[in-house]
């Protein structure tokens, strides 16, 4: 599992993992880009505890396009860590 350094999810539901190891791994590599009226990149608290930021658009269909630059920035940061 540790080969994957970053997982970007756009406006989806994801469970935080069943085991403690899975929960830590998901917390370390996953970023949820959530459809929201908040400004792009604004941190969002999810019930699941998964790291999340606003995708910069509140419509599910437009969220990926609105967040694409931030998503690639996330991948670049994670690849270097």
C-alpha positions as CSV (number, residue, x, y, z in Angstrom):
1,X,0.0,0.0,0.0
2,X,2.8,2.5,0.7
3,X,3.7,2.8,-3.0
4,X,0.7,5.1,-3.5
5,X,1.7,8.5,-2.2
6,X,-1.4,10.5,-3.0
7,X,-5.1,9.8,-3.7
8,X,-7.3,12.7,-4.8
9,X,-11.1,12.2,-4.4
10,X,-13.5,14.7,-5.9
11,X,-16.9,15.0,-4.2
12,X,-17.3,11.4,-3.2
13,X,-18.1,9.3,-0.1
14,X,-15.2,7.3,1.4
15,X,-15.0,5.2,4.5
16,X,-12.0,6.0,6.8
17,X,-10.7,2.4,6.8
18,X,-11.6,-0.7,8.9
19,X,-8.2,-1.2,10.7
20,X,-6.1,1.3,12.5
21,X,-3.4,0.8,9.8
22,X,-5.8,1.6,7.0
23,X,-7.1,4.6,8.9
24,X,-3.6,6.0,9.3
25,X,-2.7,5.3,5.6
26,X,-5.9,7.0,4.4
27,X,-5.3,10.0,6.6
28,X,-1.7,10.3,5.2
29,X,-2.5,10.0,1.5
30,X,-6.1,11.0,0.7
31,X,-7.4,14.4,0.1
32,X,-11.1,14.9,-0.6
33,X,-11.9,17.9,-2.9
34,X,-15.5,18.5,-1.8
35,X,-18.1,20.3,-3.8
36,X,-18.8,23.4,-1.7
37,X,-19.7,27.1,-1.9
38,X,-16.5,27.8,0.1
39,X,-13.5,29.3,-1.7
40,X,-11.2,26.9,-3.4
41,X,-8.9,25.1,-1.0
42,X,-10.8,26.1,2.2
43,X,-10.4,23.3,4.7
44,X,-13.6,21.3,5.3
45,X,-14.4,19.1,8.3
46,X,-15.9,15.8,7.2
47,X,-17.7,13.4,9.5
48,X,-15.4,10.6,8.3
49,X,-12.3,12.4,9.4
50,X,-10.8,12.3,6.0
51,X,-8.7,15.4,5.0
52,X,-10.8,17.7,2.8
53,X,-10.8,21.0,1.1
54,X,-13.3,22.9,-1.0
55,X,-13.2,22.1,-4.7
56,X,-14.2,25.7,-5.3
57,X,-17.6,24.9,-6.8
58,X,-20.8,23.6,-5.3
59,X,-22.0,21.6,-8.3
60,X,-20.8,18.0,-8.4
61,X,-20.3,18.2,-12.2
62,X,-18.1,21.3,-12.1
63,X,-16.1,20.5,-9.0
64,X,-13.3,18.5,-10.8
65,X,-12.6,21.2,-13.3
66,X,-12.7,23.9,-10.7
67,X,-10.2,22.1,-8.5
68,X,-7.9,20.6,-11.2
69,X,-4.9,23.0,-10.5
70,X,-5.2,22.4,-6.7
71,X,-5.4,18.6,-7.3
72,X,-2.2,18.6,-9.4
73,X,-0.5,20.8,-6.7
74,X,-1.6,18.2,-4.1
75,X,0.0,15.4,-6.2
76,X,3.2,17.4,-6.6
77,X,3.5,18.2,-2.9
78,X,2.8,14.5,-2.0
79,X,5.3,13.2,-4.6
80,X,8.1,15.2,-3.0
81,X,7.3,14.2,0.6
